[in-house]
Amino acid sequence: MGTFEITGGKKLKGDLTPQGAKNEALQILCAVLLTPEKVTIANIPDIIDVNKLIDLLRDLGVKVEEVPNAVTAAGCKTFTFQANEIDIEYLNTQEFKTKGSGLRGSVMILGPLLSRFGKGYIPRPGGDKIGRRRLDTHFIGFQKLGAKFIYNKENKFYKVEAKNLKGCYMLLDEASVTGTANIIMAAVLAKGTTTIYYAACEPYLQQLCKMLNRMGAKISGIGSNLVTIEGVESLGGCDHRILPDMIEIGSFIGLAAMTGSEITIKDVSYPDLGIIPDTFRKLGIKIELKGDDLYIPAQDSYEIETFIDGSIMTISDAPWPGFTPDLLSIVLVIATQAKGSVLIHQKMFESRLFFTDKLIDMGAQIILCDPHRATVIGLSNENKLRGIQMTSPDIRAGVSLLIAAMSAKGKSVIHNIEQIDRGYGKIDERLNALGAEIKRTSGN
């Protein structure tokens, strides 16, 4: 188990380039299974979850080659993928069941495999333990397209099979991002027209649809919650570049505020950030847009706004274009040193706020109202958090605790940093280059 040893109180200064978006990469990589032609994908983040999925694609028979001399400032890479010799029988092996269960993103191979090969299998996927993350939306969508769904409760193995998928109208029971992506990838090669209402419309999903259209798909309604797909006979290759990771951008904004640092976040694709910058501004954080860069000046203090009637500010998550749930942990940590109070309402996952006990141990004033809500009483930078030993429970809580530790007095130790590495590539090296003091050890 890896460990970070952090010396807090260091002010950072300089430029940070966000890595390619993890959540987009997991969708885009699965889409290469839809065509036998070569697909080139740039700005792929070098992180554990993405690398695991690339390895899984290799095992399925996808030819994967790294493009030389194409590494970005954030360590992202460019690869070519060609799925012209897929070993569909690999899905029945014990090796696949083991590897597939270790990665939640593996569920999105189902749609492409079902669409192109008539069957797709997957073990119950892994991922963060942040509460219920049901897959019903995926399989209900496949069934409406004409697939047969089989679930083996004993070995927790899912199967979908269909000789011919047929387009249809469907109203999703939730705006699931991965569910919408999976259903769209199944529908692009189905016969007829598929209409998906209450579809997710996150920028990463928009990127997937735009990529599929460049491959020859016919998808309209991109960016809305009503998506129409006209099935085509086949798809071809294309080039695609992954967006910068909005979650990493939000994490860097929070880091700058908590440590009183002056940071410029480069090439953020600002139009794709939605309400993220304005949400951080509600916490009193100054953010300036310079070209396509975000400049965060050093601030000694920041004050949380109230609503017009003077009532306490509430920040909650919602399907896009609402505030992404992946940044609520960051917002909660930032609020601990703000002036004022805020109610954090995490609607989607009932276990995501449980890391607040570690912040309370560091000296934060937080009332965990229930599994979904926490009230934070800001310390206004008058009482700094103190360093402690803690363990990272998931990706987003892990980086939030890292930010808290970097602002705290003294030294902190974070165990199980593999959780952070799953979503943030070489985060210690990148922050140390700006003046942080983070030491990585192998641990026990």
Number of C-alpha atoms within 10 A of each C-alpha: 10 15 21 23 18 26 20 24 20 18 20 22 20 14 18 21 21 28 29 28 22 28 21 22 27 24 24 25 22 24 23 29 28 28 20 19 16 19 22 19 22 22 23 28 28 22 20 19 24 22 15 18 23 19 14 19 23 17 17 19 18 23 16 18 12 15 14 9 8 14 17 17 12 19 19 19 21 21 17 18 24 23 21 16 11 19 13 14 10 15 19 11 9 10 12 18 20 13 19 24 19 17 21 19 24 27 26 26 27 27 33 27 23 28 28 23 17 18 20 23 27 23 24 21 20 16 17 16 14 17 12 10 14 9 14 14 19 22 22 19 26 28 15 17 24 19 23 16 16 13 15 10 9 6 10 13 16 19 19 22 22 19 13 17 25 20 23 19 14 16 13 19 13 15 20 21 20 22 26 27 27 26 26 29 30 29 33 33 27 26 17 15 20 24 20 23 19 17 29 28 25 23 20 27 23 18 22 23 27 18 19 25 17 16 20 18 23 18 21 16 16 20 19 16 17 16 21 22 24 18 22 16 11 15 20 17 20 19 13 19 16 23 24 27 26 27 24 24 25 22 22 22 28 26 28 25 29 30 25 23 22 20 23 23 22 18 17 22 15 16 9 16 20 17 15 20 19 14 15 21 16 17 25 20 26 18 16 13 14 12 11 13 18 23 20 24 18 19 16 12 16 24 18 20 19 16 10 8 6 8 11 16 19 15 19 20 18 15 17 19 18 13 18 19 21 19 22 23 22 26 22 26 25 27 31 29 29 25 20 21 26 26 21 24 22 23 14 17 15 16 16 25 22 17 19 22 14 17 24 14 15 21 17 24 19 22 15 17 12 12 16 18 19 20 21 24 19 25 19 19 17 11 14 18 25 19 23 18 15 20 18 22 21 22 21 26 27 26 25 27 26 27 24 30 32 27 27 25 19 15 18 23 20 21 21 19 24 18 23 24 20 21 27 26 20 14 15 18 14 17 19 13 14 18 14 21 21 23 14 15 13 11 11 7
